[in-house]
Amino acid sequence: MSEQWAVGPRRPDSVTAVDGKKSARERLLDAAEVVFRERGYPAATVQDILDSSGGGRATFYVYFKGKADVAACLLERRRESGSEVLATLADTRPLTLQEVRKWLERSLQAWDDYRVLMDAVNHAVADDPRAAHSHWAFVEEMVAPLSRRWTGEHEAVGRLRATMLLLQWERLLWHWLVQGVTSYDREVMLDAAAAVWLAQLEDLLDGPPADR
């Protein structure tokens, strides 16, 4: 993976010194982010999370069923901010190629910042139904602002189109930023994605053809 996508400074190997006001659950989640960054999700274990947090196994299982459950809960912490981001784009007027590109660039940067979490979620979704449901709920909240004019008999089609648009973008970023299996030029990729998104968004935000 290119050096330009290196994550920021490494966090401490342990989070036992975090603010004492944080709950045991939050300390475990913070520790899991550290562990996933250090070891990668597949190699990380519950014991690694306990060692990093200073917590006990009994406490861990009060809050989580296992490692995949932790990844699902980490994703839930990002759900509110994620839906707000797309709502901002949906409310932008006029909707120009430049504005869409700016949003995609912010989205790309967020993926780069949270690539460890995104990788963990992708693994967890394959391992645990709770993680899969959590991710789908995240997607549904994200796309809701894009399809809000598609109501009644058109609602399902609008949500499906918005979902396909978002998931295609997610998979591209996962292969590029997380897995490092492609080598697109950043600027070329953003230009191409912005053109696709603008065309699709204009159609989505106008509502069903019968309502225009």
N, C-alpha and C positions, 0 to 999 in steps of 0.2 A: 504493500500500500504506500502511496506517495507520502513523503514527509509533510507535505502541505496539509494533510488531513490528520496529523497527529493531534491527539487530545491534549488538553491543557495540563498544567502541573499536576503530578500525582498527589492524591490525597494521602493522609497518613495511613499506615498499615492497620491501625486500630482506631475505633471510634469510641473507646471507653472514656475519653476525656470530653465528650460532647456535653452540651448544656444539660445540667442535671434536671431541668424542668421537662425535658423530653420524656415521653412515655417509653416504657420498655419496648412496645411495638415499634415506635418510631426509631429507636436506637437499633433495633434488629434490621429494620428496612435500610437505614443508613449504612449499617455494616454490610448488608448484602450488596449494596451498590459498590462499596469498596472491594469486596471479594470478587464480584463479577468482573470488575475492571482489572484486578490483579491476576486472576486465574482464568477468566473466561467462564461463561455459564456452564458448559459441559463438564469442565473439570472441578468446578466449585462444589462443595459439600455443605450440608447443614452444620457440620462440626466447624468448618472454616468460618461460617457466619457467627457461630457462637464464640469462637476464639477471638474474632475481631470485635465483637460487641461486648464481650465479658459477661454475657447472659448465660442462663442455664437451659438445658434441653427441655425441662418441664415447662419453663416460661415460653420457649419457642413454640411448643405445640399447643399452648393456650391460644395463640394467635394464628398459627399457620399449620396447614396440613403437610407441607413439605416445601421443597425448593421451588417448584413450579408455582405454588400458591404465593410465595414471596414475590416472584416476578409479576404475577397478576396484580398484586397489591401495589407494587411499584408503578405499574402502568396506571392504576386508578388515581394515584397522586397527580398524574399529569393530565387527567381527562378534562378538568374544567378549563385550564388554560388552552388546551388544544381546540375545544369547541369555540372559544372566544376568538381564536385566530381566524378561523374560516368565516365566522360571523362578520368580522371586520372586512374581509374581502368581499363578501356578499353585499355589504352596504356601501361599498365604494362606488361613487358616481362622479364623473363618468368612468366607466370601466375601460381602461386603456391597456394596451400591450405593456407599457412601461409599469403600470401599477400591478398587473398580474405577475410580471417578472420580479418585481420587488418582493411580492408575497412569496413566490416560489423560492427566492434566494433566502428569505427568512426561514422558510420551512426547511430548506437544505441545511442551513446553519444549525437549526434545532436538532436535526437528525445527527449532525456531526457532534454536537455537544452531548447528546444522549445516546450515542451509538452503542454503548455498552448495554444500556437498558433495552434498546431495540433488538439487539442480538439475543438478550436473555428472553425477551417476550416471544420472539420467533421460535426459539427452542421450547419454551414452556407451552406454547400453543399446541405444539405437536405431542406434548407429554401429558397434558392435564386439561380436562374439559372446563374447569373453572377459568384457567388462563385463556382458553379459546373464547368463552363467553365474555370475559372481561374485555378482551381485545375487540370483539364484535360490538359491544356496547360503546366502546371508545369511538369506533368508526361511525356508528349510527349517530352519536352526538356531534361528531365532526361534520357530517354531511347534511345534517338537518337544516342549517341556514341556507344551503344551496338549493334545496328542493322545496322550500316552504310555500311556493306558489303552486306546487303540484298537489292539488287537494282532490278529495272525492275519488272518483274512479281513476284519476291520473296519479294518485299519490304513490302507488307502488312503482310505477314506471319512473317517476322523478327521482325517488330515493335510490332506485337501482342504477340509474345513470350517474347520479352523484357519487354513489359508492364505487362504481367501476372506475371513475375518474381518479378518486383518491387512492384506491388500492393499486392501480397501475403506477402511480407516482411513488407510493410506498415501496413497492417491489423494486422499482428502479433504484431508489436510494439505498435499499437494503443490499442489493447486489453490488452497488458501486461503493458506498461508504463503509458498510459493515464487512462485507465479504471481500471487497477489493478485487473482484473478478473481471471488472471492466475498466477501461481507461479513457472514458470520455473527457474531452476538454470541458472544463466547468462552464465557460462562457457559451460555447456552442450548445451544450446541453440545456442551459437555462433559456437560450433563445428558442430552441426547438420546443421545449416544454411550454414556454409562455404562449407560443403560437397555438399549440394544441388546446391549452387550457382556456385561452381567450375565446376561441370558437365555441367550445363546449359550455363555458360559463354564460356567454351571451344567450345561448339557447335555453339553458336551464333557468336562468334568472328571469327570462321573459315569460316563463310558464308554458303550459301545454299549448300546442298550436291552435286549438279550438278557442282559447281564451284571448288570443291576440287580436 
